[in-house]
């Protein structure tokens, strides 16, 4: 089958690789849509921390935001999965440690992450082998484009949950990429007043057309009381700024990950009685995200700027964007093209 393989920083291409095989308890999925995200780009540039920690290495097949159709069943898999449209949990724990048994498989020390670390290659390919236990069915009301936005949506929804917001509260989201915009949409759907701060005027202009209470460059940010601040950026300086901006006694949620260490002063946390929440993965929010998409309260497809073939993955990882007016931050890959 055809797959896009990254072989070194800034190097990769479409290769013919061994076809995916369904082992015991696994299925093969025909991949219909894959999202490219900031984590993939960090693997492309070589910045990703997992490369330097030795838990990931080249060559590797990226792609953990995907949607497809089950085409092959392995031994022991319920026959009802065959032909179903599905997404999958990115995080695959060992299944027997205390973390896995207590519902925290996404932080299992021995976990694999599709297209990121461990034993499961990613979805930038025609087909993908997936443990049946990781599958989540997608209803017809959520199309392939929205289905491939469930994984980033789950991260964003968990960030909104972590902010402990109530209807009528005011939240500031730092970052106008996919995660930040999805967090803003979920918060607005819950009745929260949403403001965003971005660093790019082009991205800010796109975001200003989405009907939120305010979208600002940092130099324009008004001095309002923020009931929560969600840092969905990859800027090393913003985690500390979030602590300065949020109301005392409230919450900061760290969703984005910088390419270099970001430092915060814990004295600020203690003296302002701030609760800090870190978010890794979408596992606990996948089904809730699908329900919100299916119900129409959030439509993630408006964030997709273009859908291209496997042959264009290198261009996308290198920062390619479609010509024209400001568009959404997400690029999708359709391996069938």
C-alpha positions in Angstrom: 0.0 0.0 0.0 1.0 3.6 -0.4 2.1 5.6 2.7 3.9 8.8 3.5 7.1 8.1 5.5 9.3 10.7 7.2 12.9 9.5 7.1 14.8 12.4 8.7 14.1 16.1 9.5 12.6 17.8 6.4 12.9 14.5 4.4 10.2 12.1 3.4 8.0 10.8 0.6 5.3 8.4 -0.5 6.6 4.8 -0.3 5.2 1.4 -1.1 5.1 -0.3 2.3 3.8 -3.7 3.5 0.0 -3.7 3.7 -1.7 -3.4 7.1 -2.7 -6.7 8.7 -5.3 -7.2 11.4 -3.8 -9.1 14.2 -5.8 -10.8 17.0 -8.2 -8.2 18.4 -7.4 -5.8 15.6 -9.1 -4.4 12.5 -7.9 -2.8 9.3 -9.4 0.5 8.4 -9.5 2.0 5.0 -8.4 5.6 5.7 -10.7 8.3 4.2 -9.3 11.4 5.8 -6.3 12.5 8.0 -5.5 15.8 9.6 -2.0 17.2 9.8 -1.3 19.0 13.1 1.5 20.8 14.9 2.8 17.7 16.4 3.4 16.2 12.9 5.2 19.4 11.9 7.5 19.1 14.9 8.4 15.6 13.8 9.1 17.0 10.3 11.4 19.7 11.6 13.0 17.4 14.2 11.9 19.6 17.1 9.5 17.1 18.7 10.6 16.3 22.3 9.9 12.6 21.9 12.7 12.4 19.3 15.2 13.8 21.8 13.8 11.6 24.6 14.4 8.5 22.6 10.7 7.3 22.6 10.3 8.1 18.9 12.6 7.7 16.0 12.8 7.9 12.2 11.7 6.5 9.9 8.1 7.1 11.0 4.6 7.3 9.5 2.7 10.2 10.9 -1.1 10.8 11.3 -3.2 10.5 14.4 -6.3 12.5 13.4 -8.2 10.2 11.1 -11.5 8.8 10.0 -12.2 5.7 7.9 -14.2 2.5 7.3 -13.4 -1.0 8.8 -12.6 -3.3 6.0 -10.9 -6.4 7.7 -11.5 -8.1 11.0 -8.9 -9.9 13.0 -9.5 -12.9 15.2 -11.8 -12.3 18.1 -13.3 -9.0 16.8 -17.1 -8.5 16.9 -18.4 -8.9 13.4 -20.6 -5.8 13.8 -17.5 -3.6 13.2 -17.2 -4.7 9.6 -18.1 -1.8 7.2 -18.6 0.7 10.0 -17.3 4.3 9.9 -14.9 4.9 12.8 -12.3 7.0 14.4 -9.8 5.7 16.9 -8.3 6.6 20.3 -4.7 7.8 19.6 -3.5 6.5 23.0 -3.0 2.8 23.4 -2.0 1.8 27.0 -0.5 -1.5 28.2 -3.9 -2.4 29.7 -2.7 -3.9 33.0 -0.9 -1.1 35.0 -2.6 1.0 37.6 -3.0 3.9 35.3 -4.7 1.9 32.6 -7.0 0.1 35.1 -8.0 3.5 36.6 -9.0 5.0 33.2 -5.7 6.9 32.7 -4.4 4.8 29.8 -3.5 8.0 28.0 -0.6 8.5 30.5 0.5 4.9 30.7 4.3 4.8 30.9 4.3 2.1 28.2 1.7 3.6 25.9 1.8 3.8 22.2 0.4 6.8 20.3 -0.6 6.3 16.7 1.9 8.0 14.4 3.7 9.5 17.4 5.4 6.9 19.6 5.5 3.1 20.1 4.4 0.3 17.9 1.5 1.7 15.9 2.3 3.6 12.7 0.1 6.6 11.7 -2.8 7.0 9.3 -1.0 8.8 6.5 -1.5 5.7 4.4 -4.2 3.9 2.4 -4.9 1.5 5.3 -4.3 1.3 9.1 -4.3 -1.5 11.6 -6.1 -0.6 14.8 -7.0 -2.5 18.1 -10.8 -2.9 18.1 -10.8 -1.7 21.7 -9.7 1.7 20.4 -12.5 2.2 17.9 -15.3 4.6 18.2 -18.2 4.5 15.8 -19.1 7.6 13.8 -22.7 8.3 12.9 -23.8 9.3 9.4 -24.5 12.8 10.7 -20.7 13.3 11.2 -19.0 13.1 7.8 -15.4 12.1 7.1 -14.1 15.7 7.4 -15.7 16.2 10.8 -14.7 12.6 11.8 -11.0 13.4 11.3 -11.5 16.5 13.5 -12.7 14.4 16.5 -9.3 13.8 17.9 -8.2 17.5 18.0 -11.8 18.3 19.2 -11.5 15.9 22.1 -8.3 17.6 23.3 -10.0 21.0 23.0 -13.2 19.8 24.8 -11.1 18.4 27.7 -9.4 21.8 27.9 -12.8 23.5 28.3 -13.9 20.9 30.9 -10.6 21.6 32.7 -11.3 25.3 32.8 -14.5 24.6 34.9 -16.4 27.3 33.2 -20.1 28.1 33.7 -22.5 29.9 31.3 -21.9 33.6 31.4 -18.2 33.3 32.4 -15.5 34.9 30.2 -12.6 32.8 28.9 -9.5 33.9 27.0 -8.0 31.4 24.6 -4.3 32.0 23.7 -3.7 30.8 20.2 -5.8 30.8 17.0 -4.7 27.5 15.6 -7.0 24.4 15.4 -6.9 23.6 19.1 -7.6 27.2 20.2 -10.4 27.7 17.7 -12.1 24.4 18.7 -11.8 25.2 22.4 -13.4 28.6 21.6 -16.3 26.8 19.8 -16.9 24.4 22.6 -16.8 27.1 25.2 -19.3 29.3 23.2 -21.6 26.3 22.8 -21.7 26.1 26.6 -22.8 29.7 26.9 -19.3 31.2 27.7 -18.2 34.6 26.5 -15.1 33.8 24.3 -12.1 36.0 23.5 -9.0 34.8 21.6 -5.5 36.2 21.4 -3.3 35.4 18.3 0.1 36.5 17.0 -0.6 36.6 13.3 -2.8 39.4 11.8 -3.9 37.0 9.0 -5.1 34.4 11.6 -6.7 37.0 13.7 -8.6 38.3 10.7 -10.0 34.8 10.0 -10.9 34.4 13.6 -12.7 37.7 13.8 -15.2 36.5 11.3 -16.3 33.6 13.5 -18.6 35.6 15.8 -16.7 35.4 19.1 -16.8 38.3 21.6 -13.3 39.4 20.7 -10.2 38.4 18.9 -7.0 40.3 19.6 -3.3 40.7 19.0 -1.4 40.8 22.2 -0.8 44.5 21.9 -4.6 45.0 21.6 -5.8 42.8 24.4 -8.2 44.6 26.7 -7.8 44.5 30.5 -10.8 42.3 31.3 -11.3 39.9 34.2 -10.7 36.4 32.7 -12.5 33.5 34.5 -10.2 31.1 32.8 -7.3 31.2 30.4 -6.7 28.3 28.0 -3.2 28.3 26.5 -3.5 26.6 23.1 -0.4 28.1 21.6 3.1 26.7 21.1 4.8 29.9 22.3 7.2 29.4 25.2 6.4 32.8 26.7 2.6 32.4 26.9 2.3 29.9 29.8 3.7 32.5 32.2 1.5 35.3 30.7 -1.6 33.1 31.2 -0.9 33.1 35.0 -0.6 36.9 35.0 -3.8 37.4 33.0 -6.3 35.0 34.8 -8.4 36.2 37.7 -7.1 35.2 41.1 -8.7 32.0 42.4 -9.5 30.8 38.8 -7.9 28.4 36.3 -5.3 28.2 33.6 -5.4 25.2 31.3 -2.3 24.2 29.4 -3.2 22.6 26.1 -0.5 23.7 23.7 3.1 22.5 23.9 6.1 24.7 23.0 9.0 23.5 21.0 11.4 24.7 23.7 11.0 24.7 27.5 8.4 27.2 28.9 8.9 28.5 32.4 6.3 29.7 34.9 6.8 31.2 38.4 5.0 29.0 40.9 5.0 31.9 43.3 2.5 33.6 41.0 0.3 30.4 41.1 0.4 30.3 44.9 0.1 34.0 45.7 -2.9 34.3 43.3 -4.4 30.9 44.3 -4.5 29.7 40.6 -5.3 26.2 39.6 -3.2 24.9 36.6 -4.5 22.0 34.5 -2.5 20.1 31.9 -4.2 18.3 29.0 -2.7 15.4 27.1 -4.9 13.5 24.6 -8.5 13.3 23.7 -9.3 9.8 25.0 -11.9 10.7 27.6 -13.8 13.2 25.4 -14.0 11.4 22.0 -17.6 10.3 22.3 -18.7 13.6 23.8 -17.0 15.4 20.9 -18.8 13.2 18.3 -22.1 14.0 20.0 -21.5 17.7 19.9 -20.6 17.5 16.2 -23.6 15.3 15.4 -25.9 17.7 17.2 -24.7 20.7 15.3 -23.6 22.9 18.2 -20.0 22.8 16.8 -19.1 22.4 13.2 -15.3 21.7 12.9 -15.3 21.6 9.1 -15.2 25.4 8.9 -11.6 25.2 10.1 -10.4 23.0 7.1 -8.6 25.1 4.5 -8.0 22.3 2.0 -7.9 18.6 1.4 -5.0 17.2 -0.7 -3.4 13.8 -1.6 -0.6 11.8 0.0 1.8 13.3 -2.6 1.3 16.7 -1.0 2.1 15.8 2.6 5.7 17.1 2.4 4.4 20.4 1.2 1.9 20.6 4.0 4.4 19.7 6.6 6.7 22.4 5.2 3.9 25.0 5.7 2.0 25.0 2.4 -1.2 26.9 2.5 -3.8 27.4 -0.2 -3.9 30.7 -2.0 -6.8 33.1 -1.4 -8.3 34.9 1.5 -7.5 33.9 5.1 -8.8 30.3 5.7 -8.9 27.8 8.5 -5.8 26.4 10.1 -6.3 22.7 9.2 -5.1 20.8 6.2 -6.5 17.3 5.5 -5.1 14.5 3.5 -7.3 12.0 1.6 -5.2 8.9 0.7 -7.7 7.9 -1.9 -6.9 10.9 -4.1 
